[in-house]
Amino acid sequence: MEKRVKFQLGQQREFLELALTKSGLKVNELANLVAISPRNFRDWRREKLSMPTSAVNIISKKFAIKTKENIEIM
């Protein structure tokens, strides 16, 4: 099972909102980029689910978004 990233409250949503803004993509398109369903992406955005490290890395590199230092890898 892949490791997950635990953001502090509100930071995961902020990270994904920034990705949507910088990319100019819609939720469905960004979900396809990281190979998940749009519903899963929306759950990430609402912080119901934590994100896998691979998805964070893909989004971070593709759109030049730095992650905060105070994230935890589970």
Secondary structure, 3 states (H helix, E strand, C coil): CCCEEECCCCHHHHHHHHHHHHHCCCHHHHHHHCCCCHHHHHHHHCCCCCEEHHHHHHHHHHCCCCCCCCCEEC
